[in-house]
Amino acid sequence: MSDLESCTEHVNALVAENADIIFNKKVTLAEERKWLSGELEKMEKKEGIPLVPEINGEFGGLCGVSKQKGKLSHIAKFGIAIKKKFRGTGIGTKVLLKAIEETKKQFPEVEIIELDVFATNEIAKRAYMKVGFKEVAVLPKGVKSNNKYVDRIVMYLELER
Ligand SMILES: CC(C)(COP(=O)(O)OP(=O)(O)OC[C@H]1O[C@@H](n2cnc3c(N)ncnc32)[C@H](O)[C@@H]1OP(=O)(O)O)[C@@H](O)C(=O)NCCC(=O)NCCS
C-alpha cells in the first residue's frame, strides 16, 4: 500500500470510529493527496514536521507539528492519531516525545507547544500530561458533534532547552 493510501485509510478509519478528532467526514484519495502535499510543502518551508511512526514495518499513524506565524512564531501546534490496533502500548507517548524533541531541534525559535483536546478524550489528555503538557483553558461547547456539545481543552507545554 502506498503512503497516500495508508494515510487515507487511517483518516477514514478515525472518522468511522468517531474518534475525538476534528474530522467528521471521510476523505477521498485526491483530497488526502492535496492535504499531504500541503504538509510536505510546510516541511520544505521549515513550517512543519510530519512524523509517521512505523511499527514492524507497518504504517502506525500520523503526528504533525505546525509552526505558527507572525506574532505567534514562538508557538507550534500539535496533532496526533495512532492507528487503533497500536494504541495503548506506549506508542503515542513515544511519538509525542519524539515530536517534542524534533520541535526543539528544528524550530529554535519555538518556545511553546499548544494543542486542543476534546474534554471527553481522557486517553489523549493522559498521554499529553505524561509528556509534560498542562491544561490551561477550557472553551465551553468548543466541539459540536452530532448536535451535542463537548468542551474543548487547551493544553500547553513550555519547552526547556
Ligand atoms: C491519544 C493517543 C495518541 C495516545 O496514544 P496511545 O498509544 O494510545 O497512548 P499510550 O499507550 O502512550 O498511553 C498514554 C496514557 O494513556 C493511558 N491509556 C492508553 N490507553 C488506555 C485505555 N484504553 N484506557 C485507559 N487508559 C489508557 C495509558 O495508560 C497511558 O498512561 P499511563 O502510562 O499513565 O498509564 C491515541 O490513543 C490516539 O491516537 N487516539 C485516537 C486519536 C486521538 O484521540 N488523537 C488525539 C486528538 S487530541
Ligand as a Chemical Component Dictionary entry (heavy atoms), coordinates in Angstrom:
data_LIG
# 
_chem_comp.id                   LIG 
_chem_comp.type                 NON-POLYMER 
_chem_comp.pdbx_formal_charge   0 
_chem_comp.three_letter_code    LIG 
# 
loop_
_chem_comp_atom.comp_id 
_chem_comp_atom.atom_id 
_chem_comp_atom.alt_atom_id 
_chem_comp_atom.type_symbol 
_chem_comp_atom.charge 
_chem_comp_atom.model_Cartn_x 
_chem_comp_atom.model_Cartn_y 
_chem_comp_atom.model_Cartn_z 
_chem_comp_atom.pdbx_ordinal 
LIG C1  C1  C 0 -4.319 9.779  22.090 1  
LIG C2  C2  C 0 -3.299 8.775  21.556 2  
LIG C3  C3  C 0 -2.322 9.477  20.616 3  
LIG C4  C4  C 0 -2.499 8.179  22.749 4  
LIG O1  O1  O 0 -1.623 7.208  22.253 5  
LIG P1  P1  P 0 -1.625 5.705  22.859 6  
LIG O2  O2  O 0 -0.552 4.959  22.184 7  
LIG O3  O3  O 0 -2.999 5.170  22.774 8  
LIG O4  O4  O 0 -1.294 6.010  24.388 9  
LIG P2  P2  P 0 -0.160 5.372  25.291 10 
LIG O5  O5  O 0 -0.172 3.897  25.160 11 
LIG O6  O6  O 0 1.130  6.078  25.026 12 
LIG O7  O7  O 0 -0.704 5.731  26.731 13 
LIG C5  C5  C 0 -0.825 7.047  27.221 14 
LIG C6  C6  C 0 -1.551 7.032  28.541 15 
LIG O8  O8  O 0 -2.931 6.750  28.339 16 
LIG C7  C7  C 0 -3.317 5.582  29.070 17 
LIG N1  N1  N 0 -4.149 4.743  28.234 18 
LIG C8  C8  C 0 -3.840 4.292  26.988 19 
LIG N2  N2  N 0 -4.852 3.538  26.534 20 
LIG C9  C9  C 0 -5.782 3.497  27.512 21 
LIG C10 C10 C 0 -7.047 2.883  27.651 22 
LIG N3  N3  N 0 -7.563 2.135  26.670 23 
LIG N4  N4  N 0 -7.762 3.086  28.789 24 
LIG C11 C11 C 0 -7.253 3.855  29.773 25 
LIG N5  N5  N 0 -6.043 4.463  29.718 26 
LIG C12 C12 C 0 -5.335 4.284  28.608 27 
LIG C13 C13 C 0 -2.032 4.838  29.349 28 
LIG O9  O9  O 0 -2.218 4.059  30.473 29 
LIG C14 C14 C 0 -1.016 5.916  29.468 30 
LIG O10 O10 O 0 -0.987 6.459  30.765 31 
LIG P3  P3  P 0 -0.100 5.774  31.911 32 
LIG O11 O11 O 0 1.215  5.407  31.299 33 
LIG O12 O12 O 0 -0.024 6.868  32.909 34 
LIG O13 O13 O 0 -0.821 4.587  32.347 35 
LIG C15 C15 C 0 -4.025 7.593  20.804 36 
LIG O14 O14 O 0 -4.841 6.903  21.709 37 
LIG C16 C16 C 0 -4.864 8.039  19.600 38 
LIG O15 O15 O 0 -4.312 8.242  18.521 39 
LIG N6  N6  N 0 -6.189 8.165  19.774 40 
LIG C17 C17 C 0 -7.108 8.464  18.668 41 
LIG C18 C18 C 0 -6.928 9.845  18.085 42 
LIG C19 C19 C 0 -6.876 10.906 19.147 43 
LIG O16 O16 O 0 -7.672 10.925 20.070 44 
LIG N7  N7  N 0 -5.909 11.822 18.984 45 
LIG C20 C20 C 0 -5.712 12.938 19.896 46 
LIG C21 C21 C 0 -6.538 14.074 19.488 47 
LIG S1  S1  S 0 -6.286 15.482 20.547 48 
# 
loop_
_chem_comp_bond.comp_id 
_chem_comp_bond.atom_id_1 
_chem_comp_bond.atom_id_2 
_chem_comp_bond.value_order 
_chem_comp_bond.pdbx_ordinal 
LIG C1  C2  SING 1  
LIG C2  C3  SING 2  
LIG C2  C4  SING 3  
LIG C2  C15 SING 4  
LIG C4  O1  SING 5  
LIG O1  P1  SING 6  
LIG P1  O2  DOUB 7  
LIG P1  O3  SING 8  
LIG P1  O4  SING 9  
LIG O4  P2  SING 10 
LIG P2  O5  DOUB 11 
LIG P2  O6  SING 12 
LIG P2  O7  SING 13 
LIG O7  C5  SING 14 
LIG C5  C6  SING 15 
LIG C6  O8  SING 16 
LIG C6  C14 SING 17 
LIG O8  C7  SING 18 
LIG C7  N1  SING 19 
LIG C7  C13 SING 20 
LIG N1  C8  SING 21 
LIG N1  C12 SING 22 
LIG C8  N2  DOUB 23 
LIG N2  C9  SING 24 
LIG C9  C10 SING 25 
LIG C9  C12 DOUB 26 
LIG C10 N3  SING 27 
LIG C10 N4  DOUB 28 
LIG N4  C11 SING 29 
LIG C11 N5  DOUB 30 
LIG N5  C12 SING 31 
LIG C13 O9  SING 32 
LIG C13 C14 SING 33 
LIG C14 O10 SING 34 
LIG O10 P3  SING 35 
LIG P3  O11 DOUB 36 
LIG P3  O12 SING 37 
LIG P3  O13 SING 38 
LIG C15 O14 SING 39 
LIG C15 C16 SING 40 
LIG C16 O15 DOUB 41 
LIG C16 N6  SING 42 
LIG N6  C17 SING 43 
LIG C17 C18 SING 44 
LIG C18 C19 SING 45 
LIG C19 O16 DOUB 46 
LIG C19 N7  SING 47 
LIG N7  C20 SING 48 
LIG C20 C21 SING 49 
LIG C21 S1  SING 50 
# 
